């Protein structure tokens, strides 16, 4: 029996396109979008931010150095958050309905800049009982510690949790933690998976 439904955030609830952010930064600093992508992709800067190793102000300072420009925190936050598209992949009514009968948990590799913007912009996020965020837990999927934190917030046994994520590796990590998990394809598929497990709303 499923007691808690756990959703990933990016490309499960909210679609995103990193190219939108690279293009926005390109217009500001003059570097080509692919060069910006390459510079940000070197090392572990983004993963360090999403793992909570440093705060948003330090991240912006480091990115400014990589791009050889000065960007204010607010301006960078606009660029960094422009990756998200307006329409959710799962209807808000579905998550709202599930929450009436089950505990709902959000489990995401994310950072404080993105999550603040998403919380303010997407009403679907208000229908969660708990948020397990990599920068707060200081661990990222597929590290075992973040799944343990999700199970703790689920307030039930691992096998009583259903989880969906668009990344196969993260789904496997959840399964290793004992969670019933499937890779996200689309809204209709996840609705069928949930109803097949007796989850109704």
C-alpha positions as CSV (number, residue, x, y, z in Angstrom):
1,X,0.0,0.0,0.0
2,X,1.3,3.4,-1.0
3,X,1.1,6.0,1.8
4,X,3.4,8.7,0.4
5,X,3.9,10.0,-3.1
6,X,7.3,11.6,-3.9
7,X,7.9,13.7,-6.9
8,X,11.1,15.0,-8.5
9,X,10.9,18.7,-9.6
10,X,12.7,19.5,-12.8
11,X,11.3,17.8,-15.9
12,X,8.7,16.0,-13.8
13,X,6.7,18.9,-12.4
14,X,8.3,21.8,-14.2
15,X,10.1,21.7,-17.6
16,X,13.3,23.5,-18.2
17,X,15.8,24.3,-20.9
18,X,19.3,25.4,-19.9
19,X,19.9,27.0,-23.3
20,X,17.4,29.7,-22.3
21,X,19.7,30.7,-19.4
22,X,22.9,30.5,-21.5
23,X,21.3,32.8,-24.1
24,X,20.2,35.3,-21.5
25,X,23.7,35.4,-20.0
26,X,25.2,35.6,-23.5
27,X,23.3,38.8,-24.2
28,X,24.6,40.3,-21.0
29,X,28.3,39.3,-21.1
30,X,28.9,38.8,-24.8
31,X,30.2,35.3,-24.7
32,X,28.6,32.7,-27.0
33,X,26.0,30.5,-25.2
34,X,28.1,27.3,-25.8
35,X,31.2,29.0,-24.3
36,X,29.1,29.8,-21.2
37,X,27.9,26.3,-21.0
38,X,31.4,24.9,-21.3
39,X,32.8,27.2,-18.6
40,X,30.0,26.4,-16.2
41,X,30.4,22.7,-16.9
42,X,34.1,22.6,-15.9
43,X,34.8,21.3,-12.5
44,X,32.1,20.9,-9.9
45,X,30.8,24.4,-9.5
46,X,27.1,23.8,-10.1
47,X,27.1,20.5,-8.2
48,X,28.9,22.2,-5.3
49,X,26.1,24.9,-5.2
50,X,23.4,22.3,-5.4
51,X,25.1,20.3,-2.6
52,X,25.0,23.3,-0.3
53,X,28.8,23.7,-0.2
54,X,28.4,27.5,-0.6
55,X,25.6,30.1,-0.8
56,X,24.1,32.0,-3.6
57,X,26.2,35.1,-3.2
58,X,29.4,33.0,-3.4
59,X,28.0,31.1,-6.5
60,X,27.3,34.3,-8.3
61,X,30.8,35.6,-7.4
62,X,32.4,32.5,-8.8
63,X,30.3,32.5,-12.0
64,X,31.2,36.2,-12.5
65,X,34.8,35.2,-12.4
66,X,34.4,32.3,-14.9
67,X,32.5,34.6,-17.3
68,X,35.0,37.5,-16.7
69,X,32.2,40.0,-16.0
70,X,30.3,41.5,-13.0
71,X,26.8,40.3,-12.5
72,X,24.6,41.4,-9.6
73,X,22.9,38.7,-7.5
74,X,19.4,39.9,-8.7
75,X,20.3,40.0,-12.3
76,X,22.1,36.7,-12.2
77,X,19.0,35.2,-10.5
78,X,16.9,36.3,-13.4
79,X,19.2,34.7,-15.9
80,X,19.6,31.5,-13.9
81,X,15.9,31.1,-13.4
82,X,14.9,31.9,-17.0
83,X,15.5,28.2,-17.8
84,X,12.0,27.2,-16.5
85,X,9.0,27.0,-18.8
86,X,5.6,28.2,-17.7
87,X,3.4,25.1,-18.1
88,X,3.8,22.3,-15.6
89,X,4.2,18.7,-16.9
90,X,1.7,17.3,-14.3
91,X,-1.5,19.2,-13.5
92,X,-1.6,21.1,-10.2
93,X,-5.0,19.5,-9.7
94,X,-3.4,16.0,-9.7
95,X,-0.9,16.8,-6.9
96,X,-3.6,18.7,-5.0
97,X,-5.9,15.7,-5.3
98,X,-3.2,13.2,-4.2
99,X,-2.4,15.2,-1.2
100,X,-6.0,14.9,0.1
101,X,-5.4,11.2,0.7
102,X,-1.6,10.7,0.9
103,X,1.4,12.5,2.1
104,X,3.3,14.3,-0.6
105,X,7.1,15.0,-0.7
106,X,9.2,16.9,-3.2
107,X,12.7,15.4,-3.7
108,X,15.0,17.5,-5.9
109,X,18.6,18.3,-6.8
110,X,18.3,22.0,-6.7
111,X,19.7,25.3,-5.4
112,X,18.4,28.2,-3.3
113,X,18.1,30.6,-6.3
114,X,16.0,28.2,-8.3
115,X,13.9,27.0,-5.5
116,X,13.0,30.5,-4.3
117,X,11.9,31.5,-7.8
118,X,10.0,28.2,-8.3
119,X,8.2,28.6,-5.0
120,X,7.1,32.1,-5.9
121,X,6.0,31.3,-9.4
122,X,4.5,27.8,-9.5
123,X,1.4,27.2,-7.3
124,X,1.8,23.4,-7.7
125,X,4.6,23.5,-5.1
126,X,2.2,24.5,-2.3
127,X,0.7,21.1,-2.4
128,X,3.6,19.3,-0.7
129,X,3.9,18.3,2.9
130,X,7.7,18.3,2.8
131,X,10.6,19.4,0.6
132,X,13.8,17.4,0.5
133,X,16.3,19.6,-1.4
134,X,19.8,18.7,-2.1
135,X,21.3,22.1,-1.0
136,X,19.6,21.7,2.4
137,X,20.4,18.0,2.8
138,X,23.9,18.5,1.5
139,X,23.6,15.4,-0.7
140,X,22.4,14.9,-4.2
141,X,20.6,12.1,-6.0
142,X,21.7,9.3,-6.3
143,X,23.6,9.5,-3.0
144,X,21.9,7.3,-0.4
145,X,21.6,10.1,2.2
146,X,19.1,12.1,0.2
147,X,16.8,9.1,-0.2
148,X,17.1,8.4,3.5
149,X,16.0,12.1,4.2
150,X,13.0,11.6,1.8
151,X,11.9,8.4,3.6
152,X,12.2,10.2,6.9
153,X,10.0,13.0,5.6
154,X,7.6,10.5,4.1
155,X,6.8,9.3,7.6
156,X,6.3,5.7,6.5
157,X,8.4,2.7,5.4
158,X,10.4,3.0,2.2
159,X,8.2,0.4,0.4
160,X,5.2,2.5,1.2
161,X,6.6,5.3,-0.9
162,X,6.1,5.9,-4.6
163,X,8.7,8.0,-6.4
164,X,9.1,9.3,-10.0
165,X,12.1,11.0,-11.5
166,X,13.0,11.6,-15.2
167,X,16.6,10.4,-14.6
168,X,17.0,6.6,-14.7
169,X,20.1,6.7,-12.4
170,X,18.1,8.5,-9.7
171,X,15.2,6.0,-10.0
172,X,17.7,3.2,-9.5
173,X,19.1,5.0,-6.4
174,X,15.6,5.2,-5.0
175,X,15.0,1.5,-5.6
176,X,18.2,0.6,-3.8
177,X,16.8,2.6,-0.8
178,X,13.7,0.3,-1.0
179,X,11.4,2.9,-2.6
180,X,8.9,1.9,-5.3
181,X,10.1,4.1,-8.1
182,X,9.6,4.5,-11.9
183,X,11.2,6.7,-14.5
184,X,8.9,9.6,-15.5
185,X,7.8,9.7,-19.2
186,X,4.6,11.8,-19.1
187,X,1.6,12.7,-17.0
188,X,-0.6,9.9,-18.3
189,X,2.0,7.3,-17.6
190,X,2.5,8.4,-14.0
191,X,-1.3,8.6,-13.5
192,X,-1.6,5.0,-14.7
193,X,1.3,3.9,-12.5
194,X,-0.3,5.5,-9.4
195,X,-3.8,4.2,-10.1
196,X,-2.3,0.7,-10.7
197,X,-1.0,0.9,-7.1
198,X,-4.4,1.9,-5.7
199,X,-3.6,5.6,-5.4
200,X,-6.7,7.5,-6.3
201,X,-7.7,11.2,-6.1
